[in-house]
Amino acid sequence: MNRELTLQSVRRLAISRQHLDGRSSPSMLDLIRDLGCLQLDPISVVERPHYLIPWSRLGNYDRADLDRLLWEEKTLFEYWAHAASIVLTEEYPIHQWNMRHASDARFEAYIHSRLNGDVDVPALTQTILARLARDKAVFSREISDGIENPDPDTAWYSGRYVPRILDHLWTKGDAMIVGRQGKQRQWGLTADFLPDWAPREEWNDAQVCRFAVQKAVRALGVATPKQVKWHYTRHRYPNLPQTIKQLTKEGGLIPVSVRGKDGNLPDTWYLHRDDLPLLEQIEQGNWQGRTTLLSPFDNLICDRDRTELLFDFRFRIEIYVPAAKREFGYYVLPILYGDDLIGRIDMNMDRKKGVLAAQTVYAEENAPDGEEVVTAVRQSVHDLAQFLAADKVDWGTMPSQWQELKG
């Protein structure tokens, strides 16, 4: 019979494996090793996610530590994981598998459907590659696509097609992001940027799936096949059912069931053998939580269905929802309190004024109250303000049970 776990043990294991418990203090590199990736997104209403996700775990760290790993030590690079992300150079064969499967023909058909034949894609691609080879680090705006006065009724991306081709070269592994100036990406050739020590062997489907499944299960604590597929290298799990079956037969994955409030949760869940000692500590009561705020793109909650299943917390990003139809706000940070998600805060950082605005604070139904909770939430907001170099926190609308947050 499968081992049966409580929902609380599953939540605590996930939080611990994500380094969001009260005892974790990893280095930046070890943190990313366990998470698998840090999602990238240009929106910085509070802070960009690749900086905010580590803050939730490490506190007031130096952003230069992350930038050094990316651009100087090159132990990290930017590529596709569960979205555009920062990933590990030591795991290059996993990502190289996706690079090999990127289709030139499909891309050219896609781009021609938008260009109406007004550019020679292969020729422009060669021009871009030659420029990267010559100059080593180039912004897309520095490369002309050779189209004069594009037709405003047919032009794709205002007539700028170079960035789209660069994105394809990036997906294929021919080009890499070699630096940034603010949110602007600098491009170079992978052959020039990838360090000599990076593993370059080509993994087959079985090797890729075997590694990625174990990586995802460990990052999640316990997971169903569907949750694995959605995590780490999203939708890049060739022969997933067979791989899980083989790992289970070998004892690397342990089938478990999860007991919810109304009986066992659906599907078979899997625990990695290496996490058995941690699970046993948790089941013995040897666990310590903490309170922090999570980026809307945080790894713990990037699978919305899983988040709702484990935490009874429905979360959606409303950035692209019209303002009048938003339920909670434009940029909302969930509140992690111990092993529960107890609320969320619609936040905005005004960098010119040095003010972090907690515009609206929401408490979940049946969220705990009292001095201990209020103090912990308030401290998390002030810790974030310190990280963002804000001089002041401006509190807006509060739930009735947390009115003392302004104190």
Disulfide bonds with the S-S distance in Angstrom:
none
